[in-house]
Amino acid sequence: MSNSPPWLKVAKHHIGIAERPGPPSNETINNFFRDAGFKDIRDDNIPWCAAFVGAMLQRSGYTPTHSLLARSYMPWGSALEAPIKGAIAIFPRGSNPAKGHVGFITNINSQTLEILGGNQNNQVCLQNWEKDKALGYRWPHLGKATFKEALSTLLQREGGWSNHNADPGGPTNRGITLNTYKAAIFSGLISSPYKNPETGLRHITKQQIETIYLQQYWYPSCCHLMPAMVAGFHFDAAVNQGVNRATKFLQQVAMAEIDGEVGPETISKVWAQSPKTLTEQYKERRLEHYRSLKTYSIFGKGWRNRLDEASAAASLLKPIPTSQHQIKEKPPMTTSTYDSDKKWWGESLTIWGAIVTALSTLLPLLGPLIGLDISTEMVEQFGETVARLIQLFGGITGTTMTLYGRARASAPLTRRAIDVRI
């Protein structure tokens, strides 16, 4: 696990942390709640699997859901179609569709997934879960701030308008070719007030530039799923050499299957290596390609400078710093805020039985004093009626919540904000 994703490295160090019987709670678990966004919780009896995941992400520089609901991770990050070591897996817990369990995948077997998680047998440990029970797999992605930082340095390398006769890309502005600009307009990605596309490219706006680079290069090349340094350099390659070719170069140096599409194997291979070493090998592979081009004698020096500048800028990239994600104060905790197994006292028929027993003893004695004839049978009949009404109300509420919860739980599996083949 030496080359594991950073959140998994952090999580590994907490194996063995366990709840303490009775107060006070384990201070380490209290700190999981704090870093997940719930600094006022100091009770390790509250389910804390999501707190553990949230704390590990926050400490490694990634933004968690800031929720104590395990299923809050269903729409978080990027969806994976298959499990990957280091990915977050979400499972159901019991028959209640609002409850669940969440943890990190550390090993993948034929029928089970080994999960490193908190609140597993009241501790942080490795535990096997049935693979076919998993509700979904999620992978952290770099935020927009990281993309904008990568784009800022890339635009410095791209410069402004150019239309060199030897450049096969033709008219280019801010690194965007005329064909790329036309495709963005044709697909509806951007709009332009200019009838002549070349004129529109000359006057391209900052927002149009960001949209094109984000939607046609950053996301399609899956930079958002990679370590920040690799993402920055891969982004530059995708822009300068094309998404498909750049992906094949990356797969070649990462020793993944070379198919030009970033999938589970590619992501896993990328994260299994040192970002610095991988980027250096990637740089050499790109230079090798440049040297094979007929125009190397013309553009070679510029390309070599670009590689040096791109690798240097990529080495400075980081995931969104945790300091940029201020943890907002949370409202008072309620049973809907976390996966609680505690019941409201009114749901307990045992408590109602004790109440009815007490009333059946006291009311027949107190009734005559206030002019009422109350028998024990009347009190017991009333108590039975109340108990049945409570059961009926609980059944209706449970059925309604089940239907609503199933609809909510299934939605993130079919909706994706980003179309990425994983």
C-alpha positions in Angstrom: 0.0 0.0 0.0 3.1 2.2 -0.2 1.9 3.8 -3.5 -1.7 3.9 -2.5 -3.9 7.1 -3.0 -3.2 9.6 -0.2 -6.6 9.1 1.5 -5.9 5.4 1.8 -2.4 6.0 3.2 -3.9 8.2 5.9 -6.7 5.7 6.7 -4.2 2.8 7.1 -2.5 4.5 10.1 -5.8 4.4 12.1 -6.4 0.6 11.9 -7.1 -0.6 15.4 -8.7 2.6 16.7 -11.8 1.4 18.7 -14.7 2.8 20.7 -14.4 3.0 24.5 -17.0 1.5 26.7 -18.9 4.4 28.4 -17.8 8.0 28.6 -15.5 9.6 27.7 -15.4 8.7 24.0 -12.2 7.9 22.2 -10.6 11.3 21.4 -9.4 10.0 18.0 -12.9 9.2 17.0 -14.1 12.6 18.2 -11.5 14.1 15.9 -13.0 12.1 13.0 -16.3 13.9 13.6 -14.5 17.2 13.9 -12.7 16.9 10.6 -15.8 15.6 8.9 -17.5 18.9 9.8 -19.1 18.0 13.2 -16.8 19.5 15.8 -19.4 19.5 18.6 -20.0 15.7 18.5 -18.0 13.9 21.1 -19.9 10.6 21.3 -18.5 7.4 19.7 -21.9 5.8 20.1 -23.1 7.8 17.1 -22.5 5.8 13.9 -19.1 7.1 12.6 -18.3 5.2 9.3 -19.0 8.4 7.2 -17.1 10.5 9.7 -14.1 8.3 9.3 -14.2 8.5 5.5 -14.8 12.3 5.6 -11.9 12.8 8.0 -9.5 10.8 5.8 -10.5 12.7 2.7 -10.2 16.1 4.5 -6.8 15.3 5.9 -5.4 14.3 2.5 -6.6 17.4 0.8 -10.0 16.3 -0.7 -13.4 17.7 0.1 -15.8 15.2 1.7 -19.6 15.4 1.8 -19.5 17.0 5.3 -22.3 14.6 6.2 -22.6 11.6 8.6 -24.9 9.7 6.3 -23.0 6.9 4.5 -25.2 7.2 1.5 -24.3 10.9 1.1 -21.3 9.5 -0.9 -23.6 8.1 -3.6 -23.6 11.3 -5.7 -20.2 12.5 -4.5 -17.0 12.5 -6.7 -17.1 10.5 -9.9 -18.9 7.2 -10.4 -17.0 4.1 -11.2 -18.5 1.2 -13.1 -16.2 -1.3 -11.4 -14.4 -1.4 -8.0 -10.8 0.0 -7.8 -8.4 -0.2 -4.9 -8.7 3.0 -3.0 -12.2 3.8 -4.3 -15.1 4.5 -1.8 -17.7 1.8 -1.7 -21.2 2.3 -0.3 -23.3 -0.5 1.0 -26.9 -0.8 2.4 -27.4 -1.5 6.1 -30.4 -3.5 7.1 -33.8 -2.9 5.4 -33.9 0.8 6.0 -33.1 2.6 2.7 -31.8 5.7 4.6 -29.1 3.7 6.3 -25.8 2.4 4.9 -22.1 1.8 5.4 -19.2 3.4 3.6 -15.5 2.6 3.5 -12.4 2.4 1.3 -11.7 -0.7 -1.0 -8.3 -2.3 -0.2 -8.6 -5.6 -2.0 -11.0 -7.1 -4.6 -11.9 -10.7 -4.5 -14.3 -12.7 -6.7 -17.2 -12.5 -4.4 -16.2 -9.9 -1.8 -14.5 -6.6 -1.3 -12.1 -5.9 1.5 -13.1 -2.6 3.1 -11.0 -0.4 5.3 -13.6 1.5 7.3 -14.6 3.0 10.6 -17.3 1.7 12.9 -16.7 -1.9 11.7 -17.2 -4.0 14.8 -16.9 -0.6 16.6 -13.4 0.0 15.3 -11.3 0.9 12.3 -10.4 -2.4 10.7 -10.4 -4.5 7.5 -13.6 -6.3 6.8 -15.0 -8.3 3.9 -18.3 -7.2 2.3 -20.3 -8.9 -0.4 -19.5 -7.3 -3.7 -23.0 -7.8 -5.2 -24.4 -5.8 -2.3 -22.5 -2.6 -3.1 -24.7 0.3 -4.0 -21.9 2.1 -5.9 -18.3 3.0 -6.2 -17.0 6.6 -6.1 -13.6 8.2 -6.8 -12.4 11.6 -5.5 -11.8 14.1 -8.3 -9.9 17.3 -8.4 -12.0 20.4 -8.0 -12.5 23.3 -10.4 -9.8 25.3 -8.5 -7.2 22.8 -9.5 -8.4 22.9 -13.1 -8.3 26.7 -13.3 -4.8 26.7 -11.9 -3.7 24.2 -14.5 -5.4 26.1 -17.2 -3.8 29.4 -16.1 -0.3 28.0 -16.6 -1.3 26.2 -19.8 -2.5 29.5 -21.3 0.8 31.1 -20.6 2.5 28.4 -22.8 -0.1 28.7 -25.5 0.1 32.4 -26.0 -2.4 34.3 -28.2 -3.4 34.3 -31.9 -1.2 32.4 -34.4 -1.6 31.1 -37.9 1.8 29.6 -38.9 1.9 28.0 -42.3 3.8 25.0 -41.0 1.3 24.4 -38.1 -1.1 21.7 -39.2 -3.6 23.0 -36.6 -4.2 26.1 -38.7 -5.5 29.3 -37.0 -5.2 29.0 -33.2 -6.0 31.4 -30.4 -5.1 30.7 -26.7 -4.3 27.1 -27.8 -7.7 26.5 -29.3 -7.7 25.6 -33.0 -10.3 26.8 -35.5 -11.7 23.3 -35.9 -12.0 22.9 -32.1 -13.8 26.2 -31.9 -16.2 25.2 -34.7 -16.9 21.9 -33.0 -17.7 23.6 -29.7 -20.2 25.9 -31.5 -21.8 23.1 -33.5 -22.3 21.0 -30.5 -23.9 23.8 -28.5 -21.1 23.9 -26.0 -20.6 27.6 -26.6 -22.4 30.3 -28.7 -20.9 33.1 -30.8 -22.3 36.4 -32.1 -20.0 36.2 -35.1 -21.0 34.6 -38.4 -17.4 34.0 -39.4 -15.9 31.4 -37.1 -12.4 32.7 -37.5 -13.5 36.1 -36.3 -15.2 34.5 -33.4 -12.0 32.6 -32.5 -10.0 35.9 -32.7 -12.4 37.4 -30.1 -12.9 34.3 -28.0 -14.0 35.1 -24.4 -12.5 33.9 -21.1 -15.6 32.0 -20.3 -15.6 30.3 -23.7 -11.9 29.3 -23.2 -12.6 27.8 -19.8 -15.7 25.9 -21.1 -13.8 24.4 -24.1 -10.8 23.3 -22.1 -12.9 21.9 -19.2 -15.4 20.0 -21.4 -13.2 19.0 -24.3 -9.9 18.3 -22.7 -9.9 18.1 -18.8 -12.9 15.8 -18.4 -12.5 13.7 -21.5 -8.9 12.9 -20.6 -10.0 12.1 -17.0 -7.5 14.6 -15.5 -10.0 15.1 -12.6 -9.4 11.5 -11.5 -5.6 11.6 -11.3 -3.0 12.8 -8.9 -2.7 16.6 -9.3 0.9 16.5 -10.8 0.0 13.8 -13.3 -3.3 15.6 -14.1 -1.6 18.9 -14.9 1.0 17.3 -17.3 -1.6 15.0 -18.9 -3.9 18.0 -19.5 -1.1 19.8 -21.3 -0.5 16.7 -23.5 -4.2 16.3 -24.3 -4.3 19.9 -25.5 -1.1 19.9 -27.4 -1.2 16.3 -28.8 -4.8 15.3 -28.6 -6.8 13.4 -26.0 -6.5 10.0 -27.5 -2.8 10.1 -28.3 -2.1 11.7 -24.8 -4.0 8.9 -23.1 -2.1 6.2 -25.0 1.2 7.8 -24.0 0.0 7.8 -20.4 -1.1 4.2 -20.5 2.2 3.2 -22.1 4.3 4.7 -19.3 1.9 3.5 -16.6 2.0 0.0 -18.0 -1.7 -0.2 -18.6 -3.6 -1.6 -21.6 -3.1 0.9 -24.4 -6.6 1.6 -25.8 -6.8 5.4 -25.6 -9.6 5.4 -23.0 -9.1 5.9 -19.3 -10.7 3.0 -17.5 -10.4 1.4 -14.0 -7.1 -0.3 -14.9 -5.5 3.0 -16.1 -6.6 4.9 -13.0 -5.3 2.1 -10.8 -2.0 1.9 -12.6 -1.5 5.7 -12.5 -2.2 5.9 -8.7 0.1 2.9 -8.1 3.2 4.9 -9.2 5.0 7.9 -7.9 3.5 11.0 -9.6 7.0 12.5 -10.1 8.5 9.4 -11.7 5.4 8.8 -13.9 5.5 12.5 -15.1 9.2 12.2 -15.9 8.6 9.1 -18.0 5.6 10.7 -19.6 7.7 13.7 -20.5 10.3 11.5 -22.3 7.5 9.7 -24.2 6.1 13.0 -25.4 9.6 14.2 -26.5 10.1 11.0 -28.4 6.9 11.7 -30.3 7.9 15.3 -31.1 11.3 14.1 -32.5 9.5 11.8 -34.9 7.6 14.7 -36.5 8.7 16.3 -39.7 8.3 19.8 -38.2 10.6 19.0 -35.3 13.4 21.1 -36.8 11.0 24.1 -36.8 9.2 23.7 -33.5 11.5 21.4 -31.6 13.0 24.0 -29.4 9.6 25.4 -28.5 8.2 21.9 -27.8 11.2 21.1 -25.5 10.6 24.3 -23.6 6.9 23.5 -23.3 7.7 20.1 -21.8 10.0 21.7 -19.2 7.5 24.4 -18.3 4.6 22.0 -18.2 6.3 19.5 -15.9 7.5 22.3 -13.6 4.0 23.8 -13.4 2.4 20.4 -12.8 4.8 19.7 -9.9 3.2 22.7 -8.1 -0.4 21.6 -8.5 -2.2 20.3 -5.5 -5.8 19.1 -4.8 -8.0 21.8 -3.5 -6.4 22.8 -0.2 -8.6 22.0 2.8 -8.2 25.6 4.0 -10.3 26.6 1.0 -13.2 24.5 2.3 -14.4 26.1 5.5 -16.4 23.7 7.6 -19.7 25.4 8.2 -21.4 25.2 11.5 -23.9 22.4 11.6 -27.4 22.6 13.0 -28.3 20.6 16.1 -28.0 16.9 15.4 -31.3 15.0 14.6 -32.0 11.4 13.9 -32.1 12.3 10.2 -28.5 13.7 10.2 -26.7 10.4 10.7 -27.3 6.7 10.4 -28.8 6.3 13.9 -30.1 3.1 15.4 -31.7 4.9 18.3 -35.5 5.0 18.4 -37.8 7.7 19.5 -39.3 6.8 22.9 -42.8 7.0 21.4 -42.2 4.1 19.0 -41.5 1.8 21.9 -44.5 -0.4 22.8 -42.6 -1.4 26.0 -42.7 2.1 27.2 -46.4 2.5 26.3 -47.1 -0.8 28.2 -45.5 0.6 31.3 -47.5 3.9 31.0 -50.8 2.0 30.5 -50.1 -0.3 33.5 -49.4 2.7 35.7 -52.6 4.5 34.6 -54.7 1.4 35.0 -53.7 1.4 38.7 -54.0 5.1 39.4 -57.0 6.3 37.4 -59.6 4.0 38.9 -58.6 5.3 42.4 -58.4 9.0 41.3 -61.6 9.0 39.1 -64.2 9.1 41.9 -62.4 12.1 43.5 -63.1 14.2 40.4 -66.5 12.7 39.7 -65.5 10.1 37.0 -66.2 6.4 37.0 -63.0 4.9 35.4 -62.5 1.2 35.4 -59.2 -0.7 34.8 -60.7 -2.3 31.7 -61.4 1.1 30.2 -57.8 2.2 30.7 -56.4 -1.0 29.2 -58.8 -0.7 26.2 -57.7 2.9 25.7 -54.0 1.9 25.9 -54.5 -0.9 23.4 -56.1 1.5 21.0 -53.2 3.9 21.3 -50.7 1.2 20.8 -52.4 0.0 17.6 -52.5 3.6 16.3 -48.8 3.9 16.9 -48.1 0.7 15.0 -50.3 1.9 12.2 -48.6 5.3 12.0 -45.2 3.6 12.1 -46.1 1.2 9.3 -47.4 4.0 7.1 -44.3 6.2 7.8 -41.9 3.3 7.2 -43.5 2.4 3.9 -43.4 6.0 2.7 -39.8 6.5 3.7 -38.8 3.2 2.1 -40.4 4.2 -1.3 -38.9 7.7 -1.0 -35.5 6.4 0.1 -35.3 3.8 -2.7 -36.0 6.5 -5.3 -33.3 8.8 -3.8 -30.8 6.0 -3.4 -31.1 4.8 -7.0 -31.0 8.2 -8.7 -27.2 8.8 -8.4 -26.5 5.5 -10.1 -28.2 6.6 -13.3 -27.4 10.3 -13.4 -24.0 11.6 -14.0 -22.9 15.2 -14.4 -19.9 14.0 -16.4 -19.9 11.3 -19.0 -16.6 9.5 -18.2 -16.0 5.9 -19.3 -14.7 4.2 -16.1 
